[in-house]
Amino acid sequence: MSLIKKIFFYFVIASINILLIEAASYAFLKYINYQKIENFNVWDFTERVNDERFITIKENYKYKHNENMSWSVETNDSRQRIPPNVENKKSPSDGLILFIGDSVPFGWGGPAENSMPYILQESLPNYEVINGAIPSYSLFQTTKRFEYEFKRLKNLKYIYIQIYDPVSQYAIFGSNWKENDNWYTYSDKKFNGCKFSDSRIYDWFYRKSNFIFLLNKIYRENTRCWLYSPPDSTSDERLFNHVMNSLKSLKENAPESSVIIVAPVTPSPSGLAKINNDHKQSLSKVNEALEATSNVLGLKFVNTIELLDRQEYFIDDCCHLSKSGAEKVVAEVLKNISKK
């Protein structure tokens, strides 16, 4: 066999093996439902957008979270969570009340009827209460969503905002935390640098090859190489300024007559007992910033930490409210709303 034929023969054999390995890697990644772009909490009822929000709610979507769960998500053409079989109603005479933030005001873990927006709507039939929250949203994403989707709402009288992040992100990354970090970008940032090589050739194969991607996934999940660095006074100041600037932006983009109601990050008692010290310090810093900023900007601060002092007000070890917990917060919010 001539040299050229030998080279061609081995090239064909190598190509077939590469194709088989790639096909097997692709099938395995498909089997475990693993995406090339690893995103946290990009739910079926959300979709990606090419701006600072990263994701938003899909229009007119019906979603059953799990066959073994009794709750589901339904959205309208304005990308807002609504109760099932909601009927269109006349424009309310007293204006709009908007809930923005993450999974807590969204009502994660239960039917829409157990959420704060729905319960408040039942108490205030002359208002229209809008659920404009999205699970896993950060403070940065929340204020950007308001700017993109709610800024032009007419007759917006009250805005309730409650978030968890940047607490988690700051606890995870410390002084390497950036203002636009969120659960959507978390995985890519956490594992930044967790690769066999930093060469351009490797990067090309990493993007194109399912096999190389799979090897790197296995490698990095067994390697502690995330971008954590202890927080310092400079990063603490950035965190405080981020909270201040975010709420200031919300106030500037909202109608001048709107009342903004701010709630602190409120973990359940069981959840608070389980988080580590870094997380507790991050939580304390964010809540201090939320309260101080509310006082400076003239926003209403509702201390949900004092209100929700028992585990029965939560459905899990995180922060998600039971119906009784949502009712308790709504009762406090009502004190800041004119019933006319």
N, C-alpha and C positions, 0 to 999 in steps of 0.2 A: 504494500500500500504506500503510495507516494505521500510525501510530507503534507501537501495541500489537502489530500483526501483525509489524512489523519486529523488535521486541524479542523476540517469541516465536520468530521464524525464526532469529535469531542465537543465541538461547538453545539451541534444538534443535541447531543446527550445532555450537556450542561443546560441548554435552553429548556429542554423538556423537564428536567429536574427543578429548575427555577420556577417554571410555570406550575408544576405540581405543588411545590412548597407555597407559592403565592396563593394558589387556589385553596389549599388547606388552611392557610392563615386567614384568608378572607372568610372562608366558611366558619372558622372558629370565632372570629370577631363578630360575624353576623349572628352566630348561635348565642353568644352571650350579650347580644344587642349593644355592642360597644361602638361608639362613633369615633371617627377619625378626629374630630374636634371634640374634646371632652368637655362637656358642659354640665354644670350642676343645676338641677331643678329647672330645666327647660321643659316644662310640662306640655302635654298634648294640647292644652288650651292656650298656650302661648306660642309666639312666633318671633323669629329674629328680625331685628331692624338695624339698619346701618347708621346708627347715631348713638348718642351717649346713653340712651335707654338700654341698649343691647337687645332687650326683648320687650314685647308688649303683649296684651291679651288679643286673642283672635276674635274676629267679629262673628256673631250669630253661631256660637258653638255649643254643643251639648256633649258633656264629657262625664263618664262614670269612672271615678278614680280607681276603684278596685271592685271586683265581683263580690268580695266578702265585706265591703263597706257600704253603709247605708246612705252615704252622701255623694253628691255629684256637683258638677259645675256647669252652669249655663250662662252664656253671655249674650248681650244684645248687639245691635249694629254700631253702638258707640264704644264697644270694647269694655263693657262693665259687667260685673257679675250681677245676675238677677235671680230671683226665686223662680222655680219651675212654673210654667204656664202663666207668667205675669201678663197682665192686661195693660194696654196703653191707657193712660188716664189724662185728664185735662191738665194744663199747666197750673201748678199750684200758685196760690195768690201771694204766699209769703216768701217765695224764693227757693234757692237751692242750698243743700248742705252736702258737702263733698268729703268723703273719707279717702285718704291716700296713705300709702305706706306699703307694708309687706303683708305677710300671711295672717298677722293678728287682726287688723281691721278687715282683711279679706274674708276672714271666718274659716280658716283652714281647719279641717278635721270634722266638720259638721255641715249640715244643710244650710243654705243661705238664710233660712228662717231663724237660725241661731246666731247669726252674725250681728255685730253692732249696728251696721247701717239699716238692716231690716227692722231690728227692734226699735231703733229710733224713729224710723218711718211710721211704725204703728202708733207711736206716741204723738207724732206731729203730722197728721194727714194734710195740713195746709202747706207743708213743705214737700219738695221732692228731694229724697235722700239718695245720693249716688255712691255706689261702691266702686271707687277708682283705685283700689289697692291691688298689688300683684305679689304672690308669694316669692320670697327670697330677694325682694327688692332692697337695695341699700338707700340711705338718705340721698346720695348723689343721684341715683336713678329716679327716685321719687320726685325730687324737685325738677329733674329734666322732663319727666312725664307730664308734670303739671304744665311746664312751659310749652311742650309740644301738643298736648291733648286737651288741657282744661283751661288754659289761660283765657280763652275767648268765650267762656261760658257766661251767659247773661244772667243777671240777678243772683250772683253767687254770694250768699250771705255768710256762710260758715264753712271753714275748712278744718277737718280733724286730721292730724298727721301723727303716725306712730310707726317706728321702725325698730329693727334690732341692729342691723349693721349701720355703721362701721365697727361695732363692738367685736364681732368674731374676727373680722379681717385684721383689725389692729392687734388682737391677741395672737393671731397666727403669724403675722409678718413683723410685728414690732416696728422698729424704726424704718424698716423697708416698706411699710404700708404707704400706699398712694391713694389720693382722694377718690379716684374712680375705680378702686378695687371693689369687686362684688363677687357673688357666688357664680356668676356666669363666667368670669375670667379667672376664678380661683385656681382651677386645676392647671391651666397653662402657666400661671405665674408660680404656683407652688413648686412645680417640677421644672421650672426654667433652669437649664444647665444640667438636668439629670439625664444626660445622654452619654453614649459611649465616646462621642467625639464632637468637637465644635466646628469641624471643617465644613466647608460649603458642599463638598461632595457627599458627606454623610447627611447633611440637611436635605439634600436633594433626594437621596434614597429614603430618608425618613418620611418625607412627604409622599413619595410615590410607591414605596414598597410596604405591603401589608405585613410581610414577615419581619422586616426591620422594625416596623412600628410595634409589632407584637413583642419582639425581644426587648425593646426599650421599655414597654409598659411593664413587663415582668421585672426588669432590672430596677426601674425607678421606684416601684412599689415595695421593693426590699432594700431601699437605700434612703437614709435620712439626709436628704439634701435640699430641703425646702429653704426658702429665702428668709429665714427668721434671724432677726438681730434684736437684742433687747431694746425696748423703747427708752428714749432719753428725753431730756427737757425740750430739745428742738422738735422731736416728733410729737411730743405731747402738745406743744404749742400749735403745730400744724393741725393736729386733731381738733383742738378747740376752735381754731380759726375756720376749719372746714365746717363744723357744726354751725358756727356763727354765720359764715358766708352763705351756707345752704338755706338757712331759715330767712336770712336777709333777702336772698334771691326770691324765695317763695313770697315773702311779703311784698316785694317790689313788683312781682308779676301778677299778684292777686289784685282784685278791685280794692280801691282805697277803703271802702266801707266794710270789707269782709273782716270777720273775726276769725283769727287763726288759733286753734286749740291744739296744744302740744302735749303729748303724753311721753313719759320716759320709757326706756327699755325696761320691760317688766317680766323677768323670768319667774317661773313657778317656784314655790318653796323647795320642792324636790329637785328641780333643775339647778337652783342656786347652790344647793348643797353638793352637787356633783361637779360643777365646773372648777377648773384649776385657778390658782392665784392670779396668773396672767390675765385670764378671762375676767375674773372679778375686778381687777384693777382697771381693765379696759372698759368694763361696764360702768364702773363708778365715774371714770373720766368723761365718758360720753354723756351720762345723765347729768353730771355737774354742768357740762357745757350746754345741754338742752335747757336746763332750768335757768342758768345765768343769761343765756341768749334771749330766752322768752322774757325775762325781766327787763333786759336792755331794750328790746324791740317793742315792748308793750303787747306781747302775745299772752294768751291765757294758758297757764300751765296746770294740767290736771294730774295730780300725783297718784297714778294708778298703783304704784308700789304699796302705798299705805292702804289703798282700797282693797287690793287683791292679796290679802294676807293669809289665805288658807288654800290648801291644795284643791279643794272642791271647786274653786273658781277656774280651774284649768283642766284640760283633757289629757295632758302629757307632761313629760319632764322638761319640755321647752318653755313655751310661753303662750300657747294657744288656748283660747278661752272656752270654757263651757258656756252653756246658755246662761247659767246664773252669774258667771263672771262677766259676760257681755252685758247683762241687764244691770249689774252693779255699776259698770263704767258709764253706761248710757244714762243712768239716774244722775250721775255726777255731771255729765255733759249737759244734760237738760237745764242745770242751774245757770248755764252760760248762754242759753238760747231763749230768745224772746218768743213767747207763744202768742202774743198779740190777742 
